[in-house]
């Protein structure tokens, strides 16, 4: 029990240290962007016909705290970030926490659902591909997984939209119907959301499923050929019991440990899919903040929140692996 407690404490420290380090990198990148928030806001006011002077810019810098030392501003930003407060958007002049609100959780929900879909398909299919001696089945599964890796998600989204528009007159864009877009959450709105969310979940899970199938297949193929599996067969263990008790148990540990990595990869694909499907969530806000408005405060908040979600998932998976596999915690605490 003491060893496990030490493991949890070390992992918790590493998780917090990772978040602090990422916050420093994100904040530094925000600072490196030419022009600060005061200049952007003043430039916006100037475009509205207001005459702006350098004194006005300096007053705005003082109001926003931009005249304070760099480390002091970073310390305040990370302290507030850990409390879920990211200040105001530089361009939109709205509170970022309120602006993101449900948008980030919708994005995270879409990504997690796509991840769940990918592994729900990939684990049984990957095990089947590694253990089946049917050449036709193996080649068919390999072809499907290669197609998933070769066909980009954005191209798949465009193909589905084109097909749906031509044959059904519906482009399948957005996460809500028009009447529910700004309505409060209700049972009908949830049903409407589920009726639209399946498409981005399917598209985001497309390449993730193909990648996971290849990974599970490779890991299972490697484990099946090891001596401990042969020894178990010699003792009379066979069939599904042999697969799940021995090679699958060891092969799936790296899969569980890579959940955070796969979530990050899916979220990286979300902005372009959101752009094509006109989704109103954090992915579309991120691409707008980075590519259009250059709103580094908003972009930094989204990136930090995503990092926090990935670190949290990695922490949970590490605990699960430590509970199921003593070798994991021995590797950390000795």
N, C-alpha and C positions, 0 to 999 in steps of 0.2 A: 504493500500500500504506500509506503514511504517513497519507494522508487517511482511509482506512478505519479505521486504528488509532485515529486521533483521534475518529472517529465512535463507535466501540465504547466508548472511554474516557468520552466525554461521556454516552452513553446509560447506561453502568454507573453513573456518578456520579448521574445523574438518578433512576435506579431506586432506588439506596440512599437518596438524599435523600427520595424519595417515601415509602419505607418508614418512615424516621425520623419524617417529618411525620405520617404516618397513625398511627404508634405514639403520638405525643404527643396526637393528637386522641382516640384510643381510650382511652388512660390517663386523660385529662382527663374524659371522659364517665364512666368508671368511678368517678372520684373525686367527681363531681357527684351521683351517686345518693345519696339520703338514707340515713344510717346506714352505718357501715363494716363490714368483715368481722368484726371483733371483736365488735361489738354483735349481729350476726346469729348468730354461733356461741354467744354467751352466752345469747341469747334462746332458741335451740334447747335448750340445756342446761336453761334455766329451765322450758321446757315439759315436760321430763322429770321435773320435781319437785325439781331442784337449786336451792337458795337461792343467788342471785347478788347480789353487791354491786358498787358502782362500782369498788372496788379490784380485783375480779376482771376487770372490763372493761379496766382500765388495764394489768394484767399481760398480758392477751391482746394488747392493742395493742403492747406492747413486744416480745412474742414474735414477732408478725407483722411487726415493723418499721414499724408505722403511726405511730410517734412521730417518725420521721425526716422531714427536710424533703422537700417535694413533688418538687423536681427530682432530689434524690438517689434517691428511690424510683422515679421514672420512668427515670432512667439505669440503675438496677439491673434494672428490668423489661425495658427494651429490650435491654440487654446479654444477659440470659438468653434473651429471645425469639429473638434471632439465633442462639442455640445450641439452639433447640428446647425450651426449658424455660420453663414459664409458672407455676410454683408450684402451689399446691393450690386446688381448688375451694372457694369460700367456704361453700357449703351442703353439698355432698356430702362434703367433707373428704377428697378423693382427689386424687392427683397428676394434673393436667390432661393432661400429655403421655401418661400411661398411659391415662387415661380416654378421650381422643380416639383415640389409637392408630390402629387400622385404620379407625375410624369416619370420620375426616376423609378418608382416602384412598379409602374407598368412595364418599363423597359427591363427591369431586373426580372420581373415575372415572366416576360416573353423569353428572355435568355435562359432562365432556369427551366422553363417548360420545354424549350428546344433541347436543352441538355438532357433532361429526363427522357424525352422522346428518343434521342439519339442512343442513349445507353439501354433503354428498354428494348430497342431493336438490335443494337450491335452486340450485346452480350450473348443472347441465345444464338444469333446468326453467326457470330464469330466462333463460338464453341462448336457449332454444327459444321462450319467450314473447316475447322482444324481437325475434327474427328471423323468426318464422313470420308468414305473411300469411293464415293460416287463421283466419277470424273465430270459428268455433265453438271451435277449440282455444284461442285466446286468451281468449275469454270463460269457458271452462271452467276454465282455469288461474287466471284472476282470481277466479272464484267460490270455488275451493278455498282460495286464499291469503286472501281476505277472511273465509272461514269460520274459518280458523286464527287470524286476528287477533281475531275477534269471540267465539269460544268459549273461555272461560277454561280454563286447564289443570286447575284443581280441579274444574270442572264435568265436564270430559271424564273425569277419574279416577272421579268418582262414577257417571257413566253406564256406564263399562266395568265397574266393580265390581258395579253393579246387574244388568247384563246377564249377567255371568259367574255371579253368585250364583243368579239365577232359572233360567238354562238349564243351568248346569254344576255348581251346588252348591259352587262354589269362589269365594271373594271376591278371590283373587289378591293378598292383602296380604302384607307382609313381604318381606325379601330372602333368607330362608332357610327351609327346611322345619324343623319342630320338632326333628327328630333331628340337624340340622346346625347349629343356631343357636349352640350353645356348643362345638361340636367343633373341633378343630384343622384347619387348612387341609389339604385332600387333593384328589385328582383328582375324587372324587365330590362333595365340597363345592363345588368350582369349577363343576361341571356343574349342581349344584342352584342355585347363585347365578345362573348365566346363565339358568336356566329361570325365575327370578323377576325378574331385573334388566331384562328387555326391556320390561316394562310402564312402570316409572318413566322409562326412557330414552325410550320412545315419547312419553309424556305430556309430559316436559320439552322434548322436541324439537318438539312440535306447533306451538306459537306461534313458536318460534325459526325453524322451517322456513318458515312463512308470511311472517314478517318478512324473512327472507333472500331469499326469492323476489322479493318486492317490490323489495328493494334492488338485487339483481342485474339485474332487469329494467329498472329505472330507469337504472342506470349503463350498461348495454349499449345501451339506446335512445339515450342521450345520446352515447355514443362512436361509434355506427354512422353518425350523421349528420355527423360531422366531416370536414373536407377531406382529412386524411391517409388516411382509409379510401377516399374517392372516388379519390384519386390512386393508391392501391394497386390498386383495381379497374381503373383505366385502364391500369396496367402489366400487366394480365392475371392478377392474383392473384384467386382466387375460392373459393367454397365454405368448407369447414371450415378450410382453411389461412389464408384471409383473416380469418375470425372469431378464430381462436386466436392468430394472429401479431400482429394489430393491435388491434381494439376490446376483445377479451377480456383481453388482456395488461394494458391500461391500466385497464379497468373493475374487474378483480379485485384490484388493489392496495389500494384502500380496504377491500375485504372482508377481506383478510388482516390489515390494520391494526386492524380492529374486533373481532378474536377475543377480546381481553381484555374489551371492553365486553359482548359477547354472553355470555361465560362468567359475568360478574357478573349479568347479567339472568336467566340460567338458574338460578344459585344463589339469587337472590332469590325465585324461584318454588318452590325445593325445600322450604323448611320447611312450607308449606301442603300440598304434595303428599305430603310425608313424614307429616304428621299424618293425612291421609285414608287413605293406604296403610299406616299403622302401620310405617313404616320405622325401623329402629334405626341411625341414622347421625348425622352432624354437624348436618344440617338440623333433625332433631327435637330434638337437644340444644340447638341455638340458640334455638328457639322456646320450649323449656322454661325455659332460662336467662333469657330476656327477659320472658316473659309470666307465668310461674308462680313460679319460685323466686327471681327477681331476683338471680341469681348473676352479677354483673358480671365477675368474674375469668374464668369459663368463657366467657361471651359475648365478652369482649374477645379472648381467645385465638383463638376461632373466626374472628372478624372479621379479626384480624391475619393468621392463616394464609391465609384466602381472599385478602386483599389481596396477600400475598406471592406467591401462585400467579398472580394476575392480572398483577402487575408483572413476574414472570418470563416469562409468555407474551408480554406486550407487548415486553419486551426481545428475546426470540427473534424475534418477527415483525419488529421493527425491523431486526435484523441481516439477516434473509432479504430484506426489501425493499431494504435497502442493497446487498446482493449482486446483486440482479436489476435494480435501478433506480438508476443513479448520481444522479438528480435528488434522491433522498431524502437521501443523505449530503451532497450539495452544499448542501442547504437548511439543514443544521445547522452545518457547518464552513466553508461558503463556498467 
